[in-house]
């Protein structure tokens, strides 16, 4: 994704968190298993922002959502 373009999901995040994500996006990993991207999902619930891997790996994003 181009740094100058944001999606509706990112618009829901606080400006500070969005800036931190862009600065560290290459180092993001699943909070549960440490799996690196690119298939990571972030929880957009207020005060959560859990990062989990997708079904391509261990599917911690879905487990977190349940």
mmCIF file of the N, C-alpha and C atoms, coordinates in Angstrom:
data_MODEL
# 
_entry.id   MODEL 
# 
loop_
_atom_site.group_PDB 
_atom_site.id 
_atom_site.type_symbol 
_atom_site.label_atom_id 
_atom_site.label_alt_id 
_atom_site.label_comp_id 
_atom_site.label_asym_id 
_atom_site.label_entity_id 
_atom_site.label_seq_id 
_atom_site.pdbx_PDB_ins_code 
_atom_site.Cartn_x 
_atom_site.Cartn_y 
_atom_site.Cartn_z 
_atom_site.occupancy 
_atom_site.B_iso_or_equiv 
_atom_site.pdbx_formal_charge 
_atom_site.auth_seq_id 
_atom_site.auth_comp_id 
_atom_site.auth_asym_id 
_atom_site.auth_atom_id 
_atom_site.pdbx_PDB_model_num 
ATOM 1   N N  . UNK A 1 1  ? 0.848   -1.173  0.000  1.00 0.00 ? 1  UNK A N  1 
ATOM 2   C CA . UNK A 1 1  ? 0.000   0.000   0.000  1.00 0.00 ? 1  UNK A CA 1 
ATOM 3   C C  . UNK A 1 1  ? 0.890   1.232   0.000  1.00 0.00 ? 1  UNK A C  1 
ATOM 4   N N  . UNK A 1 2  ? 0.587   2.168   -0.833 1.00 0.00 ? 2  UNK A N  1 
ATOM 5   C CA . UNK A 1 2  ? 1.332   3.411   -0.908 1.00 0.00 ? 2  UNK A CA 1 
ATOM 6   C C  . UNK A 1 2  ? 1.172   4.183   0.391  1.00 0.00 ? 2  UNK A C  1 
ATOM 7   N N  . UNK A 1 3  ? 2.259   4.737   0.914  1.00 0.00 ? 3  UNK A N  1 
ATOM 8   C CA . UNK A 1 3  ? 2.220   5.449   2.186  1.00 0.00 ? 3  UNK A CA 1 
ATOM 9   C C  . UNK A 1 3  ? 1.247   6.621   2.163  1.00 0.00 ? 3  UNK A C  1 
ATOM 10  N N  . UNK A 1 4  ? 1.012   7.218   1.005  1.00 0.00 ? 4  UNK A N  1 
ATOM 11  C CA . UNK A 1 4  ? 0.112   8.353   0.907  1.00 0.00 ? 4  UNK A CA 1 
ATOM 12  C C  . UNK A 1 4  ? -1.352  7.970   0.818  1.00 0.00 ? 4  UNK A C  1 
ATOM 13  N N  . UNK A 1 5  ? -1.652  6.675   0.762  1.00 0.00 ? 5  UNK A N  1 
ATOM 14  C CA . UNK A 1 5  ? -3.031  6.217   0.615  1.00 0.00 ? 5  UNK A CA 1 
ATOM 15  C C  . UNK A 1 5  ? -3.401  5.387   1.834  1.00 0.00 ? 5  UNK A C  1 
ATOM 16  N N  . UNK A 1 6  ? -4.551  5.667   2.424  1.00 0.00 ? 6  UNK A N  1 
ATOM 17  C CA . UNK A 1 6  ? -5.010  4.869   3.555  1.00 0.00 ? 6  UNK A CA 1 
ATOM 18  C C  . UNK A 1 6  ? -6.356  4.253   3.223  1.00 0.00 ? 6  UNK A C  1 
ATOM 19  N N  . UNK A 1 7  ? -6.652  3.137   3.846  1.00 0.00 ? 7  UNK A N  1 
ATOM 20  C CA . UNK A 1 7  ? -7.942  2.486   3.649  1.00 0.00 ? 7  UNK A CA 1 
ATOM 21  C C  . UNK A 1 7  ? -8.872  2.859   4.801  1.00 0.00 ? 7  UNK A C  1 
ATOM 22  N N  . UNK A 1 8  ? -10.133 2.464   4.703  1.00 0.00 ? 8  UNK A N  1 
ATOM 23  C CA . UNK A 1 8  ? -11.094 2.775   5.755  1.00 0.00 ? 8  UNK A CA 1 
ATOM 24  C C  . UNK A 1 8  ? -10.677 2.193   7.099  1.00 0.00 ? 8  UNK A C  1 
ATOM 25  N N  . UNK A 1 9  ? -10.025 1.017   7.083  1.00 0.00 ? 9  UNK A N  1 
ATOM 26  C CA . UNK A 1 9  ? -9.587  0.407   8.336  1.00 0.00 ? 9  UNK A CA 1 
ATOM 27  C C  . UNK A 1 9  ? -8.554  1.286   9.039  1.00 0.00 ? 9  UNK A C  1 
ATOM 28  N N  . UNK A 1 10 ? -7.595  1.798   8.300  1.00 0.00 ? 10 UNK A N  1 
ATOM 29  C CA . UNK A 1 10 ? -6.582  2.653   8.913  1.00 0.00 ? 10 UNK A CA 1 
ATOM 30  C C  . UNK A 1 10 ? -7.165  3.970   9.379  1.00 0.00 ? 10 UNK A C  1 
ATOM 31  N N  . UNK A 1 11 ? -8.209  4.449   8.721  1.00 0.00 ? 11 UNK A N  1 
ATOM 32  C CA . UNK A 1 11 ? -8.830  5.697   9.144  1.00 0.00 ? 11 UNK A CA 1 
ATOM 33  C C  . UNK A 1 11 ? -9.432  5.581   10.532 1.00 0.00 ? 11 UNK A C  1 
ATOM 34  N N  . UNK A 1 12 ? -9.742  4.365   10.975 1.00 0.00 ? 12 UNK A N  1 
ATOM 35  C CA . UNK A 1 12 ? -10.316 4.152   12.298 1.00 0.00 ? 12 UNK A CA 1 
ATOM 36  C C  . UNK A 1 12 ? -9.255  4.190   13.401 1.00 0.00 ? 12 UNK A C  1 
ATOM 37  N N  . UNK A 1 13 ? -8.018  4.074   13.022 1.00 0.00 ? 13 UNK A N  1 
ATOM 38  C CA . UNK A 1 13 ? -6.945  4.060   14.009 1.00 0.00 ? 13 UNK A CA 1 
ATOM 39  C C  . UNK A 1 13 ? -6.577  5.475   14.416 1.00 0.00 ? 13 UNK A C  1 
ATOM 40  N N  . UNK A 1 14 ? -6.071  5.622   15.599 1.00 0.00 ? 14 UNK A N  1 
ATOM 41  C CA . UNK A 1 14 ? -5.585  6.921   16.054 1.00 0.00 ? 14 UNK A CA 1 
ATOM 42  C C  . UNK A 1 14 ? -4.395  7.330   15.209 1.00 0.00 ? 14 UNK A C  1 
ATOM 43  N N  . UNK A 1 15 ? -4.221  8.636   15.019 1.00 0.00 ? 15 UNK A N  1 
ATOM 44  C CA . UNK A 1 15 ? -3.118  9.143   14.202 1.00 0.00 ? 15 UNK A CA 1 
ATOM 45  C C  . UNK A 1 15 ? -1.768  8.633   14.687 1.00 0.00 ? 15 UNK A C  1 
ATOM 46  N N  . UNK A 1 16 ? -1.581  8.571   15.976 1.00 0.00 ? 16 UNK A N  1 
ATOM 47  C CA . UNK A 1 16 ? -0.298  8.121   16.528 1.00 0.00 ? 16 UNK A CA 1 
ATOM 48  C C  . UNK A 1 16 ? -0.051  6.666   16.176 1.00 0.00 ? 16 UNK A C  1 
ATOM 49  N N  . UNK A 1 17 ? -1.062  5.818   16.333 1.00 0.00 ? 17 UNK A N  1 
ATOM 50  C CA . UNK A 1 17 ? -0.897  4.400   16.020 1.00 0.00 ? 17 UNK A CA 1 
ATOM 51  C C  . UNK A 1 17 ? -0.616  4.218   14.537 1.00 0.00 ? 17 UNK A C  1 
ATOM 52  N N  . UNK A 1 18 ? -1.314  4.955   13.687 1.00 0.00 ? 18 UNK A N  1 
ATOM 53  C CA . UNK A 1 18 ? -1.087  4.845   12.247 1.00 0.00 ? 18 UNK A CA 1 
ATOM 54  C C  . UNK A 1 18 ? 0.356   5.199   11.909 1.00 0.00 ? 18 UNK A C  1 
ATOM 55  N N  . UNK A 1 19 ? 0.868   6.254   12.506 1.00 0.00 ? 19 UNK A N  1 
ATOM 56  C CA . UNK A 1 19 ? 2.253   6.663   12.261 1.00 0.00 ? 19 UNK A CA 1 
ATOM 57  C C  . UNK A 1 19 ? 3.215   5.568   12.722 1.00 0.00 ? 19 UNK A C  1 
ATOM 58  N N  . UNK A 1 20 ? 2.960   5.002   13.894 1.00 0.00 ? 20 UNK A N  1 
ATOM 59  C CA . UNK A 1 20 ? 3.822   3.935   14.409 1.00 0.00 ? 20 UNK A CA 1 
ATOM 60  C C  . UNK A 1 20 ? 3.786   2.707   13.504 1.00 0.00 ? 20 UNK A C  1 
ATOM 61  N N  . UNK A 1 21 ? 2.609   2.364   12.987 1.00 0.00 ? 21 UNK A N  1 
ATOM 62  C CA . UNK A 1 21 ? 2.505   1.210   12.093 1.00 0.00 ? 21 UNK A CA 1 
ATOM 63  C C  . UNK A 1 21 ? 3.301   1.425   10.821 1.00 0.00 ? 21 UNK A C  1 
ATOM 64  N N  . UNK A 1 22 ? 3.206   2.602   10.227 1.00 0.00 ? 22 UNK A N  1 
ATOM 65  C CA . UNK A 1 22 ? 3.960   2.878   9.001  1.00 0.00 ? 22 UNK A CA 1 
ATOM 66  C C  . UNK A 1 22 ? 5.455   2.817   9.267  1.00 0.00 ? 22 UNK A C  1 
ATOM 67  N N  . UNK A 1 23 ? 5.893   3.312   10.429 1.00 0.00 ? 23 UNK A N  1 
ATOM 68  C CA . UNK A 1 23 ? 7.318   3.324   10.736 1.00 0.00 ? 23 UNK A CA 1 
ATOM 69  C C  . UNK A 1 23 ? 7.852   1.929   11.021 1.00 0.00 ? 23 UNK A C  1 
ATOM 70  N N  . UNK A 1 24 ? 7.019   1.051   11.542 1.00 0.00 ? 24 UNK A N  1 
ATOM 71  C CA . UNK A 1 24 ? 7.508   -0.272  11.951 1.00 0.00 ? 24 UNK A CA 1 
ATOM 72  C C  . UNK A 1 24 ? 6.917   -1.416  11.141 1.00 0.00 ? 24 UNK A C  1 
ATOM 73  N N  . UNK A 1 25 ? 6.229   -1.126  10.034 1.00 0.00 ? 25 UNK A N  1 
ATOM 74  C CA . UNK A 1 25 ? 5.500   -2.175  9.319  1.00 0.00 ? 25 UNK A CA 1 
ATOM 75  C C  . UNK A 1 25 ? 6.379   -3.325  8.855  1.00 0.00 ? 25 UNK A C  1 
ATOM 76  N N  . UNK A 1 26 ? 7.653   -3.079  8.617  1.00 0.00 ? 26 UNK A N  1 
ATOM 77  C CA . UNK A 1 26 ? 8.534   -4.152  8.166  1.00 0.00 ? 26 UNK A CA 1 
ATOM 78  C C  . UNK A 1 26 ? 8.928   -5.078  9.301  1.00 0.00 ? 26 UNK A C  1 
ATOM 79  N N  . UNK A 1 27 ? 8.714   -4.663  10.550 1.00 0.00 ? 27 UNK A N  1 
ATOM 80  C CA . UNK A 1 27 ? 9.105   -5.466  11.701 1.00 0.00 ? 27 UNK A CA 1 
ATOM 81  C C  . UNK A 1 27 ? 7.913   -6.052  12.448 1.00 0.00 ? 27 UNK A C  1 
ATOM 82  N N  . UNK A 1 28 ? 6.703   -5.889  11.922 1.00 0.00 ? 28 UNK A N  1 
ATOM 83  C CA . UNK A 1 28 ? 5.522   -6.391  12.611 1.00 0.00 ? 28 UNK A CA 1 
ATOM 84  C C  . UNK A 1 28 ? 5.479   -7.913  12.571 1.00 0.00 ? 28 UNK A C  1 
ATOM 85  N N  . UNK A 1 29 ? 5.043   -8.509  13.680 1.00 0.00 ? 29 UNK A N  1 
ATOM 86  C CA . UNK A 1 29 ? 4.873   -9.956  13.773 1.00 0.00 ? 29 UNK A CA 1 
ATOM 87  C C  . UNK A 1 29 ? 3.595   -10.252 14.551 1.00 0.00 ? 29 UNK A C  1 
ATOM 88  N N  . UNK A 1 30 ? 3.113   -11.463 14.422 1.00 0.00 ? 30 UNK A N  1 
ATOM 89  C CA . UNK A 1 30 ? 1.953   -11.910 15.187 1.00 0.00 ? 30 UNK A CA 1 
ATOM 90  C C  . UNK A 1 30 ? 2.294   -11.853 16.676 1.00 0.00 ? 30 UNK A C  1 
ATOM 91  N N  . UNK A 1 31 ? 1.401   -11.275 17.477 1.00 0.00 ? 31 UNK A N  1 
ATOM 92  C CA . UNK A 1 31 ? 1.639   -11.176 18.917 1.00 0.00 ? 31 UNK A CA 1 
ATOM 93  C C  . UNK A 1 31 ? 1.671   -12.551 19.580 1.00 0.00 ? 31 UNK A C  1 
ATOM 94  N N  . UNK A 1 32 ? 1.037   -13.545 18.984 1.00 0.00 ? 32 UNK A N  1 
ATOM 95  C CA . UNK A 1 32 ? 0.935   -14.863 19.609 1.00 0.00 ? 32 UNK A CA 1 
ATOM 96  C C  . UNK A 1 32 ? 2.068   -15.817 19.249 1.00 0.00 ? 32 UNK A C  1 
ATOM 97  N N  . UNK A 1 33 ? 2.458   -15.843 17.970 1.00 0.00 ? 33 UNK A N  1 
ATOM 98  C CA . UNK A 1 33 ? 3.466   -16.826 17.558 1.00 0.00 ? 33 UNK A CA 1 
ATOM 99  C C  . UNK A 1 33 ? 4.718   -16.198 16.938 1.00 0.00 ? 33 UNK A C  1 
ATOM 100 N N  . UNK A 1 34 ? 4.706   -14.889 16.737 1.00 0.00 ? 34 UNK A N  1 
ATOM 101 C CA . UNK A 1 34 ? 5.884   -14.230 16.175 1.00 0.00 ? 34 UNK A CA 1 
ATOM 102 C C  . UNK A 1 34 ? 6.024   -14.347 14.673 1.00 0.00 ? 34 UNK A C  1 
ATOM 103 N N  . UNK A 1 35 ? 5.022   -14.891 14.014 1.00 0.00 ? 35 UNK A N  1 
ATOM 104 C CA . UNK A 1 35 ? 5.054   -15.041 12.561 1.00 0.00 ? 35 UNK A CA 1 
ATOM 105 C C  . UNK A 1 35 ? 5.145   -13.660 11.904 1.00 0.00 ? 35 UNK A C  1 
ATOM 106 N N  . UNK A 1 36 ? 6.084   -13.473 10.973 1.00 0.00 ? 36 UNK A N  1 
ATOM 107 C CA . UNK A 1 36 ? 6.190   -12.180 10.290 1.00 0.00 ? 36 UNK A CA 1 
ATOM 108 C C  . UNK A 1 36 ? 5.127   -12.046 9.195  1.00 0.00 ? 36 UNK A C  1 
ATOM 109 N N  . UNK A 1 37 ? 4.952   -10.834 8.694  1.00 0.00 ? 37 UNK A N  1 
ATOM 110 C CA . UNK A 1 37 ? 3.998   -10.571 7.604  1.00 0.00 ? 37 UNK A CA 1 
ATOM 111 C C  . UNK A 1 37 ? 4.425   -11.279 6.341  1.00 0.00 ? 37 UNK A C  1 
ATOM 112 N N  . UNK A 1 38 ? 3.682   -11.108 5.272  1.00 0.00 ? 38 UNK A N  1 
ATOM 113 C CA . UNK A 1 38 ? 2.774   -9.991  5.036  1.00 0.00 ? 38 UNK A CA 1 
ATOM 114 C C  . UNK A 1 38 ? 1.333   -10.263 5.439  1.00 0.00 ? 38 UNK A C  1 
ATOM 115 N N  . UNK A 1 39 ? 0.984   -11.454 5.857  1.00 0.00 ? 39 UNK A N  1 
ATOM 116 C CA . UNK A 1 39 ? -0.421  -11.791 6.124  1.00 0.00 ? 39 UNK A CA 1 
ATOM 117 C C  . UNK A 1 39 ? -0.781  -11.600 7.591  1.00 0.00 ? 39 UNK A C  1 
ATOM 118 N N  . UNK A 1 40 ? -0.743  -10.348 8.047  1.00 0.00 ? 40 UNK A N  1 
ATOM 119 C CA . UNK A 1 40 ? -1.081  -10.018 9.426  1.00 0.00 ? 40 UNK A CA 1 
ATOM 120 C C  . UNK A 1 40 ? -2.342  -9.164  9.448  1.00 0.00 ? 40 UNK A C  1 
ATOM 121 N N  . UNK A 1 41 ? -3.106  -9.288  10.527 1.00 0.00 ? 41 UNK A N  1 
ATOM 122 C CA . UNK A 1 41 ? -4.330  -8.514  10.712 1.00 0.00 ? 41 UNK A CA 1 
ATOM 123 C C  . UNK A 1 41 ? -4.241  -7.789  12.042 1.00 0.00 ? 41 UNK A C  1 
ATOM 124 N N  . UNK A 1 42 ? -4.792  -6.586  12.093 1.00 0.00 ? 42 UNK A N  1 
ATOM 125 C CA . UNK A 1 42 ? -4.801  -5.815  13.333 1.00 0.00 ? 42 UNK A CA 1 
ATOM 126 C C  . UNK A 1 42 ? -6.234  -5.670  13.823 1.00 0.00 ? 42 UNK A C  1 
ATOM 127 N N  . UNK A 1 43 ? -6.441  -5.869  15.117 1.00 0.00 ? 43 UNK A N  1 
ATOM 128 C CA . UNK A 1 43 ? -7.756  -5.705  15.729 1.00 0.00 ? 43 UNK A CA 1 
ATOM 129 C C  . UNK A 1 43 ? -8.037  -4.210  15.877 1.00 0.00 ? 43 UNK A C  1 
ATOM 130 N N  . UNK A 1 44 ? -9.190  -3.767  15.406 1.00 0.00 ? 44 UNK A N  1 
ATOM 131 C CA . UNK A 1 44 ? -9.535  -2.350  15.450 1.00 0.00 ? 44 UNK A CA 1 
ATOM 132 C C  . UNK A 1 44 ? -10.453 -1.991  16.609 1.00 0.00 ? 44 UNK A C  1 
ATOM 133 N N  . UNK A 1 45 ? -10.616 -2.905  17.560 1.00 0.00 ? 45 UNK A N  1 
ATOM 134 C CA . UNK A 1 45 ? -11.400 -2.566  18.742 1.00 0.00 ? 45 UNK A CA 1 
ATOM 135 C C  . UNK A 1 45 ? -10.655 -1.492  19.535 1.00 0.00 ? 45 UNK A C  1 
ATOM 136 N N  . UNK A 1 46 ? -11.386 -0.550  20.120 1.00 0.00 ? 46 UNK A N  1 
ATOM 137 C CA . UNK A 1 46 ? -10.721 0.511   20.892 1.00 0.00 ? 46 UNK A CA 1 
ATOM 138 C C  . UNK A 1 46 ? -9.784  -0.075  21.951 1.00 0.00 ? 46 UNK A C  1 
ATOM 139 N N  . UNK A 1 47 ? -8.612  0.482   22.040 1.00 0.00 ? 47 UNK A N  1 
ATOM 140 C CA . UNK A 1 47 ? -7.598  0.103   23.035 1.00 0.00 ? 47 UNK A CA 1 
ATOM 141 C C  . UNK A 1 47 ? -7.116  -1.339  22.916 1.00 0.00 ? 47 UNK A C  1 
ATOM 142 N N  . UNK A 1 48 ? -7.259  -1.966  21.756 1.00 0.00 ? 48 UNK A N  1 
ATOM 143 C CA . UNK A 1 48 ? -6.771  -3.331  21.581 1.00 0.00 ? 48 UNK A CA 1 
ATOM 144 C C  . UNK A 1 48 ? -5.573  -3.347  20.633 1.00 0.00 ? 48 UNK A C  1 
ATOM 145 N N  . UNK A 1 49 ? -5.829  -3.266  19.356 1.00 0.00 ? 49 UNK A N  1 
ATOM 146 C CA . UNK A 1 49 ? -4.799  -3.243  18.315 1.00 0.00 ? 49 UNK A CA 1 
ATOM 147 C C  . UNK A 1 49 ? -3.896  -4.481  18.324 1.00 0.00 ? 49 UNK A C  1 
ATOM 148 N N  . UNK A 1 50 ? -4.469  -5.619  18.716 1.00 0.00 ? 50 UNK A N  1 
ATOM 149 C CA . UNK A 1 50 ? -3.764  -6.903  18.676 1.00 0.00 ? 50 UNK A CA 1 
ATOM 150 C C  . UNK A 1 50 ? -3.414  -7.229  17.226 1.00 0.00 ? 50 UNK A C  1 
ATOM 151 N N  . UNK A 1 51 ? -2.231  -7.737  16.994 1.00 0.00 ? 51 UNK A N  1 
ATOM 152 C CA . UNK A 1 51 ? -1.818  -8.144  15.653 1.00 0.00 ? 51 UNK A CA 1 
ATOM 153 C C  . UNK A 1 51 ? -1.728  -9.664  15.633 1.00 0.00 ? 51 UNK A C  1 
ATOM 154 N N  . UNK A 1 52 ? -2.457  -10.269 14.699 1.00 0.00 ? 52 UNK A N  1 
ATOM 155 C CA . UNK A 1 52 ? -2.480  -11.723 14.592 1.00 0.00 ? 52 UNK A CA 1 
ATOM 156 C C  . UNK A 1 52 ? -2.223  -12.184 13.171 1.00 0.00 ? 52 UNK A C  1 
ATOM 157 N N  . UNK A 1 53 ? -1.677  -13.378 13.042 1.00 0.00 ? 53 UNK A N  1 
ATOM 158 C CA . UNK A 1 53 ? -1.416  -13.944 11.717 1.00 0.00 ? 53 UNK A CA 1 
ATOM 159 C C  . UNK A 1 53 ? -2.714  -14.445 11.097 1.00 0.00 ? 53 UNK A C  1 
ATOM 160 N N  . UNK A 1 54 ? -2.683  -14.644 9.795  1.00 0.00 ? 54 UNK A N  1 
ATOM 161 C CA . UNK A 1 54 ? -3.880  -15.072 9.061  1.00 0.00 ? 54 UNK A CA 1 
ATOM 162 C C  . UNK A 1 54 ? -3.950  -16.594 8.974  1.00 0.00 ? 54 UNK A C  1 
ATOM 163 N N  . UNK A 1 55 ? -4.968  -17.055 8.250  1.00 0.00 ? 55 UNK A N  1 
ATOM 164 C CA . UNK A 1 55 ? -5.145  -18.491 8.060  1.00 0.00 ? 55 UNK A CA 1 
ATOM 165 C C  . UNK A 1 55 ? -4.015  -19.114 7.257  1.00 0.00 ? 55 UNK A C  1 
ATOM 166 N N  . UNK A 1 56 ? -3.192  -18.296 6.617  1.00 0.00 ? 56 UNK A N  1 
ATOM 167 C CA . UNK A 1 56 ? -2.034  -18.805 5.881  1.00 0.00 ? 56 UNK A CA 1 
ATOM 168 C C  . UNK A 1 56 ? -1.022  -19.422 6.856  1.00 0.00 ? 56 UNK A C  1 
ATOM 169 N N  . UNK A 1 57 ? -1.009  -18.934 8.088  1.00 0.00 ? 57 UNK A N  1 
ATOM 170 C CA . UNK A 1 57 ? -0.107  -19.475 9.118  1.00 0.00 ? 57 UNK A CA 1 
ATOM 171 C C  . UNK A 1 57 ? -0.928  -20.165 10.210 1.00 0.00 ? 57 UNK A C  1 
ATOM 172 N N  . UNK A 1 58 ? -0.999  -19.568 11.413 1.00 0.00 ? 58 UNK A N  1 
ATOM 173 C CA . UNK A 1 58 ? -1.676  -20.196 12.551 1.00 0.00 ? 58 UNK A CA 1 
ATOM 174 C C  . UNK A 1 58 ? -3.060  -19.621 12.854 1.00 0.00 ? 58 UNK A C  1 
ATOM 175 N N  . UNK A 1 59 ? -3.493  -18.634 12.084 1.00 0.00 ? 59 UNK A N  1 
ATOM 176 C CA . UNK A 1 59 ? -4.834  -18.034 12.177 1.00 0.00 ? 59 UNK A CA 1 
ATOM 177 C C  . UNK A 1 59 ? -5.131  -17.404 13.538 1.00 0.00 ? 59 UNK A C  1 
ATOM 178 N N  . UNK A 1 60 ? -4.129  -16.798 14.153 1.00 0.00 ? 60 UNK A N  1 
ATOM 179 C CA . UNK A 1 60 ? -4.343  -16.148 15.441 1.00 0.00 ? 60 UNK A CA 1 
ATOM 180 C C  . UNK A 1 60 ? -5.258  -14.930 15.349 1.00 0.00 ? 60 UNK A C  1 
ATOM 181 N N  . UNK A 1 61 ? -5.375  -14.317 14.182 1.00 0.00 ? 61 UNK A N  1 
ATOM 182 C CA . UNK A 1 61 ? -6.296  -13.185 14.046 1.00 0.00 ? 61 UNK A CA 1 
ATOM 183 C C  . UNK A 1 61 ? -7.742  -13.647 14.238 1.00 0.00 ? 61 UNK A C  1 
ATOM 184 N N  . UNK A 1 62 ? -8.096  -14.787 13.682 1.00 0.00 ? 62 UNK A N  1 
ATOM 185 C CA . UNK A 1 62 ? -9.451  -15.318 13.851 1.00 0.00 ? 62 UNK A CA 1 
ATOM 186 C C  . UNK A 1 62 ? -9.678  -15.773 15.283 1.00 0.00 ? 62 UNK A C  1 
ATOM 187 N N  . UNK A 1 63 ? -8.695  -16.433 15.877 1.00 0.00 ? 63 UNK A N  1 
ATOM 188 C CA . UNK A 1 63 ? -8.827  -16.875 17.267 1.00 0.00 ? 63 UNK A CA 1 
ATOM 189 C C  . UNK A 1 63 ? -9.012  -15.683 18.198 1.00 0.00 ? 63 UNK A C  1 
ATOM 190 N N  . UNK A 1 64 ? -8.309  -14.591 17.937 1.00 0.00 ? 64 UNK A N  1 
ATOM 191 C CA . UNK A 1 64 ? -8.436  -13.386 18.760 1.00 0.00 ? 64 UNK A CA 1 
ATOM 192 C C  . UNK A 1 64 ? -9.836  -12.794 18.637 1.00 0.00 ? 64 UNK A C  1 
ATOM 193 N N  . UNK A 1 65 ? -10.398 -12.838 17.455 1.00 0.00 ? 65 UNK A N  1 
ATOM 194 C CA . UNK A 1 65 ? -11.708 -12.242 17.187 1.00 0.00 ? 65 UNK A CA 1 
ATOM 195 C C  . UNK A 1 65 ? -12.833 -12.983 17.903 1.00 0.00 ? 65 UNK A C  1 
ATOM 196 N N  . UNK A 1 66 ? -12.645 -14.267 18.165 1.00 0.00 ? 66 UNK A N  1 
ATOM 197 C CA . UNK A 1 66 ? -13.721 -15.081 18.774 1.00 0.00 ? 66 UNK A CA 1 
ATOM 198 C C  . UNK A 1 66 ? -13.879 -14.828 20.232 1.00 0.00 ? 66 UNK A C  1 
# 
